[in-house]
Amino acid sequence: QGNDRDLAIAPDGSFIVYRSGNSSQVQPSLSLRGANELEPRPLPGTINGRFPVISPDGRWVAFQAGTEIRKVPTAGGPAMVITRIQGTPRGMTWGDDDYIIFGTPNGLRRVSAGGGEPTPLTTLDPNKVEQHVLPHLLPGGKWLVFTVYPGSDYLSAHLEALEIETGQRKQLL
């Protein structure tokens, strides 16, 4: 739906997770399909799940549902809440350090995949209308690329890189 990214590929390429449903379903959920399988398997507790990301070891899928970030085991089992946030989350990435970084209307946040309170990674410029969304960790986990989205003008959006350790930001495109 809309501009959401609702597909994730396992780090080893062995399966995908995607938003599934049909026109008769009011509340789509997430499904997992192995690379060598024809039939997908619905993941329990993922109704209205968005922005799935797969843990580096492939054992978990994190997703956003409303104002919660949850995770569910890929082998099956109940979904668990990682954290709650104010506003609608916009995109996630899961690092090798077992932290999840996600976009919010108030900037990028970082939270342990085990749960807890998120901490800010970026702050918004109070003199601009902007959001920091769709984060993606680069290999090695030292840099993060994200979109700076100025309100409703998609053509004015640009990419920035953030050095996680120092907080230094660089405009890319």
TORTINU-693311 format. One record per residue: x, y, z of N, C-alpha, C, O in turn; residue number from 1. Coordinates in steps of 0.1 Angstrom, whole numbers. Example, Ala and Ser with C-alpha at 12.3 -4.5 7.8 and 13.67 -1.06 7.14 Angstrom:
<rs>
{{132, -57, 78}, {123, -45, 78}, {132, -33, 78}, {142, -33, 85}, 1}
{{128, -22, 71}, {137, -11, 71}, {129, 0, 79}, {134, 11, 80}, 2}
</rs>
This chain:
<rs>
{{8, -12, 0}, {0, 0, 0}, {9, 12, 0}, {19, 13, 7}, 1}
{{5, 22, -7}, {12, 35, -7}, {27, 33, -11}, {30, 26, -20}, 2}
{{35, 40, -3}, {50, 40, -6}, {57, 31, 4}, {69, 32, 5}, 3}
{{50, 22, 11}, {57, 14, 21}, {65, 3, 14}, {62, -2, 3}, 4}
{{76, 0, 21}, {84, -11, 16}, {80, -23, 24}, {84, -25, 36}, 5}
{{73, -32, 18}, {67, -44, 25}, {73, -57, 20}, {65, -67, 19}, 6}
{{86, -57, 18}, {93, -70, 14}, {107, -70, 21}, {113, -60, 21}, 7}
{{111, -81, 26}, {124, -83, 32}, {130, -96, 27}, {123, -106, 26}, 8}
{{142, -96, 24}, {150, -108, 20}, {159, -112, 31}, {167, -104, 36}, 9}
{{159, -125, 34}, {168, -130, 45}, {183, -127, 41}, {186, -127, 29}, 10}
{{191, -124, 51}, {205, -121, 47}, {212, -132, 39}, {221, -129, 31}, 11}
{{208, -145, 41}, {214, -156, 34}, {206, -159, 21}, {210, -168, 14}, 12}
{{196, -152, 18}, {188, -154, 6}, {179, -166, 6}, {173, -169, -4}, 13}
{{177, -172, 18}, {169, -185, 18}, {154, -183, 19}, {147, -192, 17}, 14}
{{149, -171, 22}, {135, -168, 23}, {132, -154, 22}, {141, -145, 23}, 15}
{{120, -151, 19}, {115, -137, 19}, {103, -136, 28}, {96, -145, 31}, 16}
{{101, -123, 33}, {89, -120, 41}, {82, -108, 34}, {89, -99, 30}, 17}
{{69, -109, 33}, {62, -98, 25}, {48, -97, 31}, {43, -106, 37}, 18}
{{43, -85, 28}, {29, -82, 32}, {20, -90, 23}, {21, -88, 10}, 19}
{{11, -97, 28}, {2, -106, 20}, {-13, -103, 23}, {-16, -98, 34}, 20}
{{-21, -107, 14}, {-35, -106, 16}, {-41, -105, 2}, {-35, -104, -8}, 21}
{{-55, -104, 2}, {-62, -102, -10}, {-73, -92, -8}, {-74, -87, 3}, 22}
{{-80, -90, -18}, {-90, -79, -18}, {-101, -82, -7}, {-108, -72, -3}, 23}
{{-103, -94, -3}, {-113, -98, 6}, {-108, -96, 21}, {-116, -96, 30}, 24}
{{-95, -94, 23}, {-90, -93, 36}, {-89, -78, 40}, {-84, -70, 32}, 25}
{{-95, -75, 51}, {-95, -61, 56}, {-81, -58, 62}, {-77, -46, 61}, 26}
{{-75, -68, 68}, {-63, -66, 75}, {-52, -75, 70}, {-51, -87, 75}, 27}
{{-44, -71, 61}, {-33, -80, 56}, {-23, -83, 67}, {-22, -76, 77}, 28}
{{-16, -94, 65}, {-5, -98, 75}, {7, -101, 67}, {8, -99, 55}, 29}
{{18, -105, 74}, {30, -109, 68}, {31, -124, 66}, {27, -131, 74}, 30}
{{37, -128, 55}, {39, -142, 52}, {54, -144, 49}, {61, -135, 44}, 31}
{{58, -156, 51}, {72, -160, 49}, {72, -171, 38}, {64, -180, 38}, 32}
{{81, -170, 28}, {81, -180, 18}, {96, -184, 15}, {104, -175, 13}, 33}
{{99, -196, 17}, {113, -201, 14}, {116, -200, -1}, {107, -201, -9}, 34}
{{129, -198, -4}, {133, -197, -18}, {130, -210, -26}, {128, -209, -38}, 35}
{{129, -221, -19}, {127, -234, -26}, {112, -239, -23}, {109, -251, -26}, 36}
{{104, -230, -19}, {90, -234, -16}, {80, -227, -25}, {83, -215, -29}, 37}
{{69, -233, -28}, {59, -227, -36}, {48, -220, -27}, {43, -209, -32}, 38}
{{46, -225, -15}, {35, -219, -7}, {41, -211, 4}, {50, -215, 11}, 39}
{{35, -199, 6}, {39, -190, 17}, {33, -195, 30}, {23, -202, 30}, 40}
{{39, -191, 42}, {34, -195, 55}, {31, -182, 62}, {40, -174, 65}, 41}
{{18, -179, 66}, {15, -167, 73}, {23, -167, 87}, {23, -177, 93}, 42}
{{28, -155, 91}, {34, -154, 104}, {24, -149, 114}, {17, -139, 111}, 43}
{{22, -156, 125}, {11, -152, 134}, {14, -139, 141}, {26, -135, 143}, 44}
{{4, -132, 144}, {5, -119, 152}, {10, -108, 143}, {15, -98, 149}, 45}
{{9, -109, 130}, {15, -98, 122}, {4, -91, 114}, {7, -84, 104}, 46}
{{-8, -91, 119}, {-19, -84, 112}, {-15, -69, 111}, {-11, -63, 121}, 47}
{{-17, -63, 99}, {-14, -49, 97}, {1, -46, 99}, {5, -35, 101}, 48}
{{10, -56, 98}, {24, -55, 99}, {29, -48, 86}, {25, -50, 75}, 49}
{{39, -39, 88}, {45, -31, 78}, {61, -31, 80}, {65, -34, 91}, 50}
{{68, -28, 69}, {82, -26, 69}, {89, -38, 76}, {97, -36, 85}, 51}
{{87, -50, 72}, {94, -61, 78}, {109, -60, 76}, {114, -56, 65}, 52}
{{117, -64, 86}, {131, -66, 85}, {135, -79, 92}, {129, -83, 101}, 53}
{{145, -85, 86}, {149, -98, 91}, {162, -97, 99}, {171, -90, 95}, 54}
{{163, -104, 111}, {175, -103, 119}, {187, -108, 111}, {185, -117, 102}, 55}
{{199, -104, 115}, {211, -108, 107}, {212, -124, 108}, {218, -129, 98}, 56}
{{208, -130, 118}, {209, -145, 119}, {197, -152, 112}, {196, -164, 112}, 57}
{{187, -144, 108}, {175, -150, 101}, {165, -157, 110}, {156, -163, 105}, 58}
{{166, -155, 123}, {157, -162, 132}, {145, -154, 136}, {135, -159, 141}, 59}
{{145, -141, 133}, {134, -132, 137}, {130, -123, 125}, {138, -120, 116}, 60}
{{117, -118, 126}, {113, -108, 117}, {107, -97, 126}, {98, -99, 134}, 61}
{{112, -85, 124}, {107, -73, 131}, {98, -66, 121}, {100, -66, 109}, 62}
{{88, -59, 127}, {78, -52, 118}, {72, -41, 126}, {72, -41, 139}, 63}
{{65, -32, 119}, {58, -21, 126}, {43, -24, 125}, {38, -27, 114}, 64}
{{36, -22, 135}, {21, -24, 135}, {16, -12, 144}, {18, -12, 156}, 65}
{{10, -3, 137}, {5, 9, 144}, {17, 17, 150}, {26, 20, 143}, 66}
{{16, 19, 163}, {27, 26, 170}, {36, 17, 178}, {42, 21, 187}, 67}
{{36, 4, 174}, {45, -6, 180}, {55, -12, 170}, {52, -13, 158}, 68}
{{66, -15, 175}, {76, -24, 168}, {76, -37, 175}, {78, -38, 187}, 69}
{{73, -47, 167}, {72, -61, 172}, {82, -70, 165}, {87, -66, 155}, 70}
{{84, -82, 171}, {92, -92, 164}, {85, -106, 166}, {78, -108, 175}, 71}
{{87, -114, 156}, {81, -128, 156}, {92, -137, 151}, {99, -134, 142}, 72}
{{93, -149, 157}, {103, -159, 153}, {99, -164, 139}, {87, -167, 136}, 73}
{{109, -166, 130}, {107, -171, 117}, {102, -186, 117}, {96, -191, 108}, 74}
{{106, -193, 128}, {103, -207, 129}, {88, -209, 134}, {83, -220, 135}, 75}
{{82, -198, 138}, {68, -199, 143}, {68, -195, 158}, {78, -198, 165}, 76}
{{57, -190, 162}, {56, -186, 176}, {49, -172, 177}, {47, -166, 167}, 77}
{{46, -168, 189}, {39, -155, 191}, {48, -143, 189}, {60, -144, 190}, 78}
{{41, -133, 184}, {48, -120, 182}, {50, -113, 196}, {42, -115, 205}, 79}
{{61, -105, 197}, {64, -98, 210}, {66, -83, 207}, {71, -80, 196}, 80}
{{62, -75, 216}, {64, -60, 214}, {79, -57, 218}, {83, -61, 229}, 81}
{{86, -50, 209}, {99, -45, 212}, {99, -32, 219}, {105, -29, 229}, 82}
{{91, -23, 213}, {89, -9, 219}, {76, -3, 213}, {71, -7, 203}, 83}
{{72, 7, 220}, {61, 16, 215}, {66, 30, 213}, {75, 34, 220}, 84}
{{61, 36, 203}, {65, 50, 199}, {54, 59, 197}, {42, 54, 195}, 85}
{{56, 72, 197}, {46, 82, 194}, {47, 84, 179}, {58, 86, 174}, 86}
{{36, 84, 172}, {36, 87, 158}, {38, 74, 150}, {40, 63, 156}, 87}
{{36, 74, 137}, {37, 62, 129}, {52, 60, 125}, {58, 69, 119}, 88}
{{57, 48, 128}, {71, 45, 123}, {72, 45, 108}, {62, 41, 102}, 89}
{{83, 48, 103}, {85, 48, 88}, {98, 42, 84}, {108, 49, 82}, 90}
{{99, 29, 83}, {110, 22, 79}, {119, 17, 90}, {120, 24, 100}, 91}
{{126, 6, 88}, {135, 0, 98}, {147, -7, 91}, {147, -10, 80}, 92}
{{157, -9, 100}, {169, -17, 96}, {174, -24, 108}, {173, -18, 119}, 93}
{{179, -36, 107}, {184, -44, 119}, {199, -46, 117}, {203, -53, 107}, 94}
{{207, -41, 126}, {221, -42, 126}, {227, -55, 132}, {220, -62, 140}, 95}
{{239, -58, 128}, {246, -69, 134}, {248, -68, 149}, {251, -78, 156}, 96}
{{247, -56, 154}, {249, -54, 169}, {236, -57, 176}, {235, -54, 188}, 97}
{{226, -62, 169}, {213, -66, 175}, {205, -53, 180}, {197, -54, 189}, 98}
{{207, -42, 173}, {198, -30, 175}, {190, -28, 162}, {195, -30, 151}, 99}
{{179, -22, 164}, {170, -19, 153}, {169, -3, 152}, {167, 3, 162}, 100}
{{171, 2, 140}, {170, 16, 138}, {157, 19, 130}, {155, 12, 120}, 101}
{{149, 29, 134}, {137, 31, 127}, {134, 46, 126}, {139, 54, 134}, 102}
{{127, 50, 115}, {123, 63, 113}, {110, 67, 120}, {101, 58, 121}, 103}
{{109, 79, 125}, {97, 84, 131}, {94, 98, 127}, {103, 104, 120}, 104}
{{83, 104, 129}, {80, 118, 126}, {90, 127, 133}, {91, 139, 130}, 105}
{{97, 122, 144}, {106, 131, 152}, {120, 127, 150}, {129, 131, 158}, 106}
{{124, 120, 140}, {138, 116, 137}, {140, 101, 138}, {131, 94, 141}, 107}
{{153, 97, 136}, {156, 83, 136}, {159, 79, 151}, {164, 87, 159}, 108}
{{154, 67, 154}, {156, 62, 168}, {163, 48, 167}, {162, 41, 157}, 109}
{{169, 44, 178}, {176, 31, 179}, {171, 24, 192}, {170, 30, 202}, 110}
{{168, 11, 190}, {163, 3, 202}, {169, -11, 201}, {172, -16, 190}, 111}
{{172, -17, 213}, {177, -31, 213}, {166, -40, 208}, {154, -38, 211}, 112}
{{170, -50, 200}, {160, -59, 194}, {154, -68, 206}, {143, -74, 204}, 113}
{{160, -68, 218}, {154, -74, 229}, {144, -66, 236}, {137, -72, 245}, 114}
{{142, -54, 232}, {132, -45, 238}, {138, -34, 246}, {149, -35, 250}, 115}
{{130, -24, 249}, {134, -13, 257}, {130, 1, 251}, {121, 1, 242}, 116}
{{135, 11, 257}, {132, 25, 253}, {141, 29, 241}, {153, 27, 242}, 117}
{{136, 34, 231}, {144, 39, 220}, {152, 52, 223}, {147, 60, 231}, 118}
{{164, 53, 217}, {172, 65, 219}, {173, 72, 206}, {173, 66, 195}, 119}
{{174, 86, 206}, {174, 93, 194}, {188, 92, 187}, {198, 91, 193}, 120}
{{187, 91, 173}, {200, 91, 165}, {201, 104, 158}, {212, 109, 156}, 121}
{{189, 110, 154}, {189, 123, 147}, {179, 131, 153}, {169, 127, 159}, 122}
{{181, 144, 151}, {171, 154, 155}, {167, 162, 143}, {175, 164, 134}, 123}
{{155, 167, 143}, {150, 174, 132}, {154, 189, 133}, {155, 194, 144}, 124}
{{155, 195, 121}, {158, 209, 121}, {145, 217, 124}, {136, 216, 116}, 125}
{{145, 224, 135}, {132, 231, 139}, {128, 242, 129}, {116, 246, 129}, 126}
{{137, 246, 120}, {134, 256, 110}, {129, 251, 97}, {126, 258, 87}, 127}
{{127, 237, 96}, {123, 231, 84}, {112, 221, 87}, {111, 216, 98}, 128}
{{103, 219, 77}, {94, 208, 78}, {101, 196, 72}, {103, 195, 60}, 129}
{{104, 186, 80}, {111, 174, 75}, {108, 162, 84}, {105, 163, 96}, 130}
{{111, 150, 78}, {111, 138, 85}, {123, 130, 81}, {128, 131, 70}, 131}
{{128, 122, 90}, {139, 113, 87}, {133, 99, 87}, {129, 93, 97}, 132}
{{134, 93, 75}, {126, 80, 72}, {135, 70, 64}, {145, 74, 59}, 133}
{{130, 58, 63}, {136, 47, 55}, {151, 45, 57}, {158, 46, 48}, 134}
{{155, 42, 70}, {169, 40, 72}, {174, 27, 67}, {166, 17, 66}, 135}
{{187, 26, 63}, {193, 14, 58}, {207, 14, 63}, {215, 22, 59}, 136}
{{211, 4, 71}, {225, 3, 76}, {233, -3, 64}, {229, -12, 57}, 137}
{{245, 3, 63}, {254, -2, 53}, {263, -13, 58}, {264, -14, 71}, 138}
{{269, -21, 50}, {277, -32, 55}, {288, -27, 65}, {294, -17, 63}, 139}
{{289, -34, 76}, {299, -30, 86}, {292, -23, 97}, {297, -22, 108}, 140}
{{280, -17, 95}, {272, -11, 105}, {277, 2, 110}, {272, 7, 120}, 141}
{{287, 8, 104}, {292, 21, 109}, {284, 33, 103}, {283, 43, 109}, 142}
{{279, 31, 91}, {271, 42, 84}, {257, 37, 82}, {255, 26, 79}, 143}
{{248, 47, 82}, {234, 45, 79}, {230, 55, 68}, {234, 67, 69}, 144}
{{222, 50, 58}, {217, 59, 48}, {202, 61, 51}, {195, 51, 55}, 145}
{{197, 73, 50}, {183, 75, 53}, {178, 87, 44}, {186, 94, 38}, 146}
{{165, 88, 43}, {158, 98, 35}, {154, 110, 44}, {147, 107, 54}, 147}
{{157, 122, 39}, {151, 134, 46}, {140, 138, 37}, {142, 142, 25}, 148}
{{128, 137, 42}, {116, 139, 35}, {109, 152, 40}, {105, 153, 51}, 149}
{{108, 162, 31}, {102, 175, 35}, {87, 176, 33}, {83, 182, 23}, 150}
{{80, 171, 42}, {65, 172, 41}, {59, 164, 30}, {61, 152, 29}, 151}
{{52, 171, 20}, {45, 163, 10}, {52, 164, -4}, {47, 160, -14}, 152}
{{64, 170, -5}, {71, 172, -17}, {82, 161, -19}, {93, 163, -15}, 153}
{{78, 150, -26}, {87, 139, -28}, {99, 143, -36}, {110, 138, -34}, 154}
{{97, 152, -45}, {108, 156, -54}, {119, 164, -46}, {130, 165, -51}, 155}
{{116, 169, -35}, {126, 177, -27}, {133, 168, -16}, {141, 173, -9}, 156}
{{129, 155, -16}, {136, 146, -6}, {150, 144, -10}, {154, 145, -22}, 157}
{{159, 141, -1}, {173, 138, -4}, {178, 127, 6}, {172, 125, 16}, 158}
{{189, 121, 1}, {195, 111, 9}, {207, 116, 18}, {214, 125, 13}, 159}
{{208, 112, 30}, {219, 115, 38}, {225, 103, 44}, {218, 92, 45}, 160}
{{238, 104, 48}, {245, 93, 55}, {248, 98, 69}, {251, 110, 71}, 161}
{{246, 89, 78}, {249, 92, 92}, {260, 82, 97}, {258, 70, 96}, 162}
{{270, 88, 103}, {280, 79, 109}, {275, 77, 124}, {274, 86, 132}, 163}
{{272, 64, 126}, {265, 61, 139}, {273, 65, 151}, {267, 71, 160}, 164}
{{286, 63, 151}, {294, 65, 163}, {295, 80, 167}, {295, 84, 178}, 165}
{{297, 89, 156}, {299, 103, 159}, {287, 112, 157}, {286, 123, 162}, 166}
{{277, 106, 150}, {265, 115, 147}, {267, 124, 135}, {258, 132, 132}, 167}
{{279, 123, 129}, {282, 132, 117}, {272, 128, 105}, {270, 116, 102}, 168}
{{267, 138, 99}, {258, 136, 88}, {264, 142, 75}, {270, 153, 75}, 169}
{{261, 135, 64}, {266, 140, 51}, {255, 139, 41}, {248, 128, 40}, 170}
{{252, 149, 33}, {241, 148, 23}, {248, 141, 11}, {259, 144, 7}, 171}
{{240, 131, 6}, {245, 123, -5}, {239, 127, -19}, {246, 128, -29}, 172}
{{226, 128, -19}, {219, 130, -32}, {207, 138, -30}, {199, 141, -39}, 173}
</rs>
